[in-house]
Amino acid sequence: MITAIQIPHSKPQVGQEEIAALTEVIESHQVAQGPRIAAFESGMADFIGVSGGVAVSSGTAALYLALQALGVGQDDEVIMPSYVCAAPWVATSRLGANPIVVDIEPDTFNIDPEKVKSTITSKTRAIIVPHMFGLPANLTQLRAFEIPIVEDCAQTLGAIQEGVHVGTVGDATICSFFATKLLCAGEGGMVLSHNHALLDRVRDTREFDEKSQLSAESFNFKMTDLQASMGSCQLKRLDAALVRRVAIAERYTRELTGLPVVLPLTPKDRTHIYYRYVLTVAQPLDGLLNRLQERGIQCRRPIFKPLHDYLGLHGRYPVSEHVFASALSLPIYPSLTEDEIDLIVQALWEELD
Ligand SMILES: Cc1ncc(COP(=O)(O)O)c(C=O)c1O
């Protein structure tokens, strides 16, 4: 039975402000990369707390350009976690470098610094550190390895680890503005950094047109003013959106305590902004996902497939495998209503107790 109430897993927060901003761009007839890009770049750099940013066409493009600007190339090694979307693997592989996949921590779902340490070789050129689901990875431990870090903030903006804001530690930081992300521009990404020389390299390689020389390193990775105007609208609302996410998460935690599940954990040294509310359950996930869907509630596996599974390495990443088998991501976004939270909580008690 499918009820009339449908609660999607993600819901982009787009409305009248975006319509007005997009209308203004269309009426200006400057719809490709134009002046709104620079405004969005400086807004994001201010929000994150770095000196500049370069807007590009996607988070994956941002990873690619950031790695390239760090000098990553043929046969270099780039370390990344297994429990992440395919973007870090794709960006690394397209540069001819070797993705080195490591396991995650069981409690934070983030890259395990001990596993990173034992994987570093003379060929290691970078570590991609995604801050998963809104919780910072352990930047304190990771930066001690003195290997260039690309902070992947596609899922986490505004969170803190040991007093340090995510996005301010890495040699480069990337963001995604895909429809379901914290800021929605449909598609889009950005490379941010304190390092102006690195940003110049990214700016130079995001486009190839009207250059004095041909360079195969450049491509068309530009963002449009349409996307940038949406991003800037959303950036104005980001602080309030993060507060609302945390309030929803606190309600979930309060009202789901007592179920035979593991609720999300926030280590004492950091804050969580709940891009996703991910709990782990003991019962088979597929049946549970289907039963919740039948009640009109769309939950998800937060990661489609761990990287090591794509690579035929099943059995060697026990934490990623356990989390993949048991992690359930609940709907969480600023417009989720209290009544909808009631329904989700009630459904989980009925399905899991
Ligand atoms: C952690 C992480 N990094 C990178 C990306 C890639 O971003 P995009 O979809 O904008 O290419 C994503 C998006 O799914 C992501 O979740």
The ligand as an SDF file (V2000), in Angstrom:
LIG
                    3D

 16 16  0  0  0  0  0  0  0  0999 V2000
   31.9170   13.3570   -1.3220 C   0  0  0  0  0  0  0  0  0  0  0  0
   31.6320   13.7760   -2.7390 C   0  0  0  0  0  0  0  0  0  0  0  0
   32.6360   14.2400   -3.4970 N   0  0  0  0  0  0  0  0  0  0  0  0
   32.4270   14.6470   -4.7600 C   0  0  0  0  0  0  0  0  0  0  0  0
   31.1890   14.5860   -5.3460 C   0  0  0  0  0  0  0  0  0  0  0  0
   31.0340   14.9610   -6.7690 C   0  0  0  0  0  0  0  0  0  0  0  0
   30.2490   16.0960   -6.9710 O   0  0  0  0  0  0  0  0  0  0  0  0
   29.4720   16.3510   -8.3380 P   0  0  0  0  0  0  0  0  0  0  0  0
   28.2640   15.4650   -8.3420 O   0  0  0  0  0  0  0  0  0  0  0  0
   29.1030   17.8150   -8.2700 O   0  0  0  0  0  0  0  0  0  0  0  0
   30.3950   16.0600   -9.4580 O   0  0  0  0  0  0  0  0  0  0  0  0
   30.1040   14.1340   -4.5880 C   0  0  0  0  0  0  0  0  0  0  0  0
   28.7510   14.0850   -5.1830 C   0  0  0  0  0  0  0  0  0  0  0  0
   28.0550   13.1200   -5.1650 O   0  0  0  0  0  0  0  0  0  0  0  0
   30.3220   13.7140   -3.2450 C   0  0  0  0  0  0  0  0  0  0  0  0
   29.3330   13.2390   -2.4800 O   0  0  0  0  0  0  0  0  0  0  0  0
  1  2  1  0
  2  3  1  0
  2 15  2  0
  3  4  2  0
  4  5  1  0
  5  6  1  0
  5 12  2  0
  6  7  1  0
  7  8  1  0
  8  9  2  0
  8 10  1  0
  8 11  1  0
 12 13  1  0
 12 15  1  0
 13 14  2  0
 15 16  1  0
M  END
$$$$
